[in-house]
Amino acid sequence: MGTTLHNRIYLGRGSLLASRRMQAALALALGALAGVGIVWAAVRTMK
């Protein structure tokens, strides 16, 4: 999956869109991970 995205970016077809999409996906993934971590920490402290 990562290689195909890399190839698309390197081809230069909508590289700006691809990078923005990658940034949005990364931000979403990081946000989701952070949310899960916060919830997990809260649940651990509650128990």
ZIQUIUR-V273800 format. One record per residue. RES is the residue in three letters. PSI is psi as a letter, one per 30 degrees, with the letter a starting at -180 (none if undefined). NEAR is the number of other ideal C-beta (glycine too) atoms within 8 Angstrom. D_LAST is the distance of its C-alpha to the last C-alpha in whole Angstrom. Layout:
# ZIQUIUR-V273800
RES,PSI,NEAR,D_LAST
RES,PSI,NEAR,D_LAST
This chain:
# ZIQUIUR-V273800
MET,e,4,39
GLY,e,5,39
THR,e,6,42
THR,e,7,44
LEU,e,10,42
HIS,e,8,44
ASN,e,8,47
ARG,e,10,47
ILE,e,11,46
TYR,f,6,49
LEU,f,6,51
GLY,g,5,51
ARG,j,6,51
GLY,h,6,49
SER,e,8,47
LEU,e,6,46
LEU,e,7,45
ALA,e,12,43
SER,e,9,42
ARG,e,8,40
ARG,e,8,39
MET,e,10,37
GLN,e,8,36
ALA,e,8,35
ALA,e,8,33
LEU,e,8,32
ALA,e,8,30
LEU,e,8,29
ALA,e,8,27
LEU,e,8,26
GLY,e,8,24
ALA,e,8,23
LEU,e,8,21
ALA,e,8,20
GLY,e,8,18
VAL,e,8,17
GLY,e,8,15
ILE,e,8,14
VAL,e,8,12
TRP,e,8,11
ALA,e,8,10
ALA,e,8,9
VAL,e,8,6
ARG,e,7,5
THR,e,6,6
MET,e,5,4
LYS,none,4,0
